[in-house]
Amino acid sequence: MSKAPPGSPPTVAIAFAVFLLMASGFIALLSIVIPGAGLMVLAALMLGLMFAAQYFIWGKWLYKYVVEKERKELELQAAHTDKSNQHSEG
């Protein structure tokens, strides 16, 4: 019975974990020198979360609503121009 070859290690997850570890260490050292650095990082994190929330709100729910509303408006506009064309020809 042959063994299945071992899968490749999760290099992306390892790299991301190392990056987070190094970034948090850098922020910790920076917070010693500049006491407000932690608040600056927190503000940047909150801005990033707000951007992500806006992306999901518009991308998942509101975009479909806006496209549907524009489609209805274009249909009404086309019907109005067809009606005005018929009146001008007749």
Secondary structure, DSSP 8 states (H G I E B T S, - for coil): ----------HHHHHHHHHHHHHHHHHHHHHHH-TTHHHHHHHHHHHHHHHHHHHHIIIIIIHHHHHHHHHHHHHHHHHHHHHHHHHHH-
